[in-house]
C-alpha cells in the first residue's frame, strides 16, 4: 500500500431493486473487524486490469489479480509458440501495475516492461516475460514463480493466471471480411479478435472447459469484493466467465461484485457499443452472473436510464463517477478510480472503514 490518499470524487448513485425484490444495500456482507483491509480480487487482462490494479493497490494491501492467459500476439505469442508456456505478457503488466510509487517499485516496473530493440531474435521481447518464463522452467510451478517475481518487485498484491494451460480465444464474427458484411465467420486468436473490423457475436475458449488455477478459485471465494473489468470486453473480461470453476466461484462467492465499465468502445472489438450493450453481451455469456455495482464514468454514459435498466437485470446499482484522466485521454486516472472504488466499498459493503 502506498499510503497516498485518493482524491475525493463525487459519485452519482442509481439504486434499483436487487433480485427477489431486495435492495442491493440489503444483501448481507461478511462482517470484518474494524480497521481490517478488504480482500479484493480483480479479474481481467491487459491495460484495463492494470488500470484497476493501480487504483486498488492504493486502498488495500490484500489484493489478488486473476489474469487471462489467451494472448497469442507479440512477445507472449512467440514464447508461447516456441516453448509451449502460458503467455506471460498480461501477467507481467499486472505485476508492473502492483509496483509501488517509491524508487524501488518504479525502477522494477520500468525494468520488467522494457523491450529489447535489435535486429535479432530478442527484438521486442519484454524483460519481464523472459524472467517469468525462466522461473516457470526453473521451479515448474506457475503460482510459485509469479509469487517470487512479485516478492522481487515488492508488488502490492498477488498475481495469478486464471488457468494453468494456454488458451485459444475463438469468436463468431459478423462481417469479419468486409466484402461479406452479413456472413458470420469463426475468428481464431486473441490478437485477431481484438482487431476484427466485424461485429463480435460470441466468444469461446479452446479447450472449451479449461481447468482454473485452484488459488484463483480460492481467492474469489474468500474475497470481500470482486472487481471485473475494465478492459477488452471479449478478449480480457468475458474469458474469465468461460472457465467453469471460475464462473461457479463468481456465482457462489459471498463477495460483492463490481463491474467497471470502459471509458469508450474499443475499435474493432466493441466498436459502436453503448455502456448497456457491454452489459447485455456479458449477460449472454454468463446468464447466472449477479452483480452488486456497475461503475461507469459519468461523462461516458449518454443514456443513464438504459444503463440502469441493464444493470437491474444483474441486480446491480449504478455508480457514476469522474474516473477519466484530466488530460481528456480515454484512460482511467489511478487516484480518481481509487476514490471511486473506495467509496463503493464503503457505501455498499456495510462492513466499516478499513483504513
Secondary structure, 3 states (H helix, E strand, C coil): CCCCCCCCCCEEEECCECHHHCEHHHCCCCCCCCCCCCCEEEEECHHHHHHHHHHHCCCCCCEEEEECCCCCCHHHHHHHHHHCCCCCHHHHHHHHHCCCCCHHHHHHHHHHHCECCCCCCCCCCEHHHHHHHHHHHHHCCHHHHHHHHHHHHCCCCEEEECECCCCEEEEEEECCCHHHCCCEEEEECHHHHHCCCCEEEEEEEECCCCCECHHHHHHHHHCCEEEECCCCHHHHHHHHHHCHHHHHHHHHCCCEEEEECCCCCCCCCCCCCCHHHHHHHHHHHCCCCCCCEEEEEHHHCCCHHHHHHHHHCCCCEEEEECCECCCCCCCECHHHHHHHHHHHHHHHHCCCCCC
